[in-house]
Structures are given as structure tokens and as C-alpha cells.
């Protein structure tokens, strides 16, 4: 039986991937920090292994004997020292891949991970891509999605309280957005496939690039809020807002630097759209999920 280790198995992409693989009769090793949060996927038949992704010994045990690994970089934006935290996890992952003998990895990266600096939180993914590229004999498929549709769930409380959609992005700066369920569908398929070798990069985008102004227009109609507008927040003010919401100051600064990187063109697609990079779910479709969540708040 095929065995696949799935990091972040309680998260948006990892959880969906684990379920998709279980439906294909794959032996899934579900990795996450919490035993409690792993119980539902374990009840579905996965082998649950809880541990700290910054510990190479834990990851080595979780990867050993697997036919493939779905890898990602867990993060807690409320914990100070974001880049150091990511470095520790990245080094532990690379050490574990060498020690375990795994030869096939699908890693969740990001558009913008081709740039070494000026990309905020994406910088750590550039650094991790370099670590994995340096491992002899490792076949790695880097999935580089655009921004997640799902992140707009976090905007709903502000929409409700202030009647605006607010961020540091320029209102007419178009960029790729994508549904995490589409990313999971692609990842599950390529984890089972053996039709790629070496180092492969594949960007993942929704049906079209979108601006924040366009997102606000769609949400205005879907949420029944005729006065909803997008407001661009100055970088310093946005950083302070994120800190007040509970984010560590360094993580908040990196999130805002990522927005600046998008505005200034450092974070951008590098691959032409085709059937491999363009995924089906539109923001109009996804907005139904946001409307349901908004109605429950």
C-alpha cells in the first residue's frame, strides 16, 4: 500500500489532502502539533503522529518509509521571531528528508518564492526552496499558489463592524487568488503520480487575476452590503492594526512587507496561465462560503 506523510493535516490544504488520499485507499500519516486536533482524521483511518515540526527526529520518524511527503512550513503569527521560527523548521525538514531517505516531496510554497528578499513572509519559502534544492537525489515539486480566497474569512469581522474591506494592497493591483480546496486537489494528484522528476515549479491560480476593488464589489453584492468599499490602509497603520489584533510585531511587519512586494511588482506570477496552472473555483463561487460564514457571525 502507498504511504504518504502529510504535514499540516489539520489545516486547510493538509486536511483536505489527507481526506482525498484516504478516499483513494492510501495509508496516510497525518502530521500536526496537536493529538486532539488529529483525532478526527485518525478516526477516518489515518495514522496520526503529533509533534513539533522544528524537531528533526520527529519528522524523520514521520517521513521514514513514506513513498512521498506533502511538506509545508507551519507558522504562528502571534509568536515573535517569525523568520527564525521558519528557519528552524526548514532546517529540521531538510535534515529529516536526508535521514529518512524519502525521494519524492510536494511542497507548498508561494508565488514570489523566486525572489530572495523584499517579499515579507514569502522570504522564508524562498529560503526553504533553496534548502530542498540542495538535497541530492530528491525529487521536489514546488506548488506556488497565489493568495488564498480563504484568508477573506479573517476580514469578515471588520466588514461587519466598520463596513469596509481594508488592507495595504493598492486597490487596483491585480494579483492571482486561489481556493485552497483546488490546491489540495492538485497536491493529492501529484503526490500519487510518478510522472515528474528533479526540481519542478508549478504556479496555481484561480480563473483570473483580481484586484481588491473587484473583491469588494463581489462581496458587496454577495453579503448584501451596498455601501461596502475597499480602503487601502497605509503601511505603518496596517502594521499597527495587525499588532493590535494579536500578531507579533515582526510578523505584522513581514505581512505588510508582502503587501508592499505585491504593490511594487516583486511578488508576481512567472508562469503563463494554462490548464496546469489555472484552477477552476472562481471568487464568485467561493463568496457563497463567505456569505454563509458572515450570516453565522
N, C-alpha and C positions, 0 to 999 in steps of 0.2 A: 504494500500500500504506500502511496505517495505521502510523505510527511513534509509539511510546510510550517515553519515558525513564523508567527505574525506578531510583530511588535505593535503596541498601542491597541490591543484587541478589545479594549473597552471604549475606544474613541470613534470618531466619525468614519474615518476610512478603514482603520483596522477592524472595527467591529463588523462592518458590512462585508469586508473581505473574508473574515473568518466564517461568517454565516454562508456566504456564497460557496466557499470551499467545502464546508461541511455538507452542503447540499449535493456536492459532487463526490461524496464519499472519500474525501481527503482526510488524513489524520492531521488535525490542526493542533499545533502547540500555541496556545494563546498566552501572550506575554503582556503583563501590565504590572503596575506597582501594588495594586490592592487585591488581596484574596477575595474580599467581599464583592468588589465590582466584577470579578471574574466568574462569580458563581453562576450567573445566567448563561454565559456561553459554555461553561463546563457542563451545565445541565443539558445542553444541546449536543454534548458528545465531545467537546474539545478537551485536550489535556491542558489544564491551567497551571501556569508557572508564574508566581508573583515574585517580584524582585525589583532591585534598583538598576535602571539602565546605565548608570555610571559605574557599575561593578562588572569588570570583565569576566570574573569567574561565573557569575550568574548568567551572563549572556553566552558564554562558552558552553555551559551545560544546556542552555535552551536551544542553541544552534546545532550542537553536535548530532550528526546522523540525519539532519534535515536535507531534503532534496533542494529546497530553496528557502530564502528568508525574505519576508517583507519588512523592510527597515525604515524607521523614521526617527526623528530627534524629538523626544518628549520635551516639553518646556512648561514652566510655571512662571507666568509673567509677574506674579506677586513676589517672587523670590529674587533678592538682589544678586548681582553678579551673573547676568544672563549669558554673556559670551563665555565666561569661564565655565559655567554650568554646561553649556553646549560643547565646549572643548573636552571636558572630562567625559561626557557621554560619547562623543565622537571617537575619542581615543580608545575607550573601552570597547566600542563596537568593532573598530578595526582590529584590535588585539584579539577579540573573540572570534572574528571571522578567520583570522590566521590560525588560531589554535584549534578551531572546530573542524577545519577542512571543508567548510561549505564552499561551493564553487559557483553558486547562482544566487544573485541578490537583486531584488527590485526595491529601489529606494525612493521614498517620497522626498522630492526636492522642491524647487520653485522656479518659476520664471524669474530671471535676474541672477540666478546662481552661476552664470558665466562671468560675472563681474566680481573682482576681489574686494572691493570696498565701495563705500557710498551707497549701500543698499539696506542699511539697518539690520533687522533680524535675519535677512536673507544672507548676510555675510557668513554666518555660521554654516549655512548649507553649501556655499562655495568651498569653504574650508573642508567640510566633510566629503564633498565630491573628490577633492584632491587626495584625501587620505585613502579612499576606496580605490581610486585610480592607481595608487601606488602598490596595491597588493597583487603580487604575481599570480597569474592564473585565475583571477577572479573575474567572472562574467557579471557585469553590473548594468542594469537598465535603470537610468535615472529618469523618473517621471517628474516633469517640471510643469505643474499646473499654474494657472492664473489664480487670482484671488477667489476665495470660496464664497459662493452665494450664502452659505450657512452663516457667515460672520454677521450678516444683517440681522440675525436674531438679537445680537447684543445692542443693536440700535433701537429696538422697539420701545424700551422704557423711555428713552429721550424723545422719541416721536410722540409718545403718549403724554409726557409731562411738559415738553417745550413746543411741540408741534412742528419740529424741524428735523431734517436729516442732516447731520453735521459731521464733518471730517476735515482733514488737512488737504485732501486731494483737490486739485483745481477742478471746477465744476464741469468743464468741457474737455478734460483729459480722458481720452478713451483708452480703455485697457481691457485685457481678457479676464473674464469671470467664468466660473465653472461650478457645477454641483458636485459635492463630494461623493454622492452616490454613483455618478458617472466615473469618477476617478477610481472608485472601488471596483466597478465592473471591469474596467481596463486592467487594473492591477491583478485581479483574480485570474483573468485570462492569460496574461503574460507569465504569471507565476507557474502556470501549468504547461505553458508552451516551451518548446526547446528549439525554437526557430530563430534565436538571436545569440550572438557570441560577442565576446570582448566588451568594449565600453559603448553603450548606446544611450543617446539622449532623445527623449520624446516629450515634446510640449503637449499640454492638454488644455483646451479652451472650450468655452461654450460656443453656441452657434454664431455669435458676433461679439466684437468688442463693444463696450458700453461706457458711457460717461456717468458720473454721479448725478448729473442733472436728469439723465434719462431714467436712472434707477428711481429717483424721487417721483418722476412723472408716473411711472408704473405703480409705485406704492400708493401714490395719491389716489389713483382710481381703485386699486385693489382694497385699500383699507378704508375707503370712503371718507377721505380727509381732503376736501377740495382746496384747502389753504396750505397743504404741506409743500415746503420748498427745501431745496438743498442749500446749505450755508457752508462756505469754506471758512474754516477756523485758522487763524494764524498759527504758525508752527509752535511758538513758545506757549501760546494759550492752550493749544491742543495737548502739549506735553503735560502741562499743569492739570488739565482736565482728567487725563488718564491717571495721573498720580492720585488725584482726589478720589478716583473711582477704585483705588486699591492696587494699582500697578506699581512695581518698583520703579524708582526714578530712572535707572539706567535702561530698563526695558521700555519705559514710556518714550525715552529719547530715541531709542532704536526704532520703535514703531513709527514715530514721526519722521525719522530719517528715511525710512522705507517709503513713506508717502512723498517726501521730497525727491527721492530717487525716481519714483514714477513720474512726478511732475516734470522733472528735468531730463527724462528720457533714458536714464541709466537702467531702469528695470523695464524691459520691453521684450516682446516676442522676437525670437531669432529664426524661427522656422515658418515656412509658408503653411497656410491652412490647407489641409487635405483630409481624407477620410480617416487618417490615423490620429491627427491632432485635434480635430473638431468633434466635440461630443454633443449628444442630442438635446439635453434638457435646456430649455430657454429660461430666462429670468421670469418671463410672464408665467410659465408653468410653475416655477418654484415659488413665486409670490403667493400662490394659494396656501402653501405651508406657512408662510409668514403671516398671512391673514388669519389662519386658524390659531396660531400662537398669540397673535395680537388680541383676538377675541377672548382668549382664555386668561389673559393678564388681569 
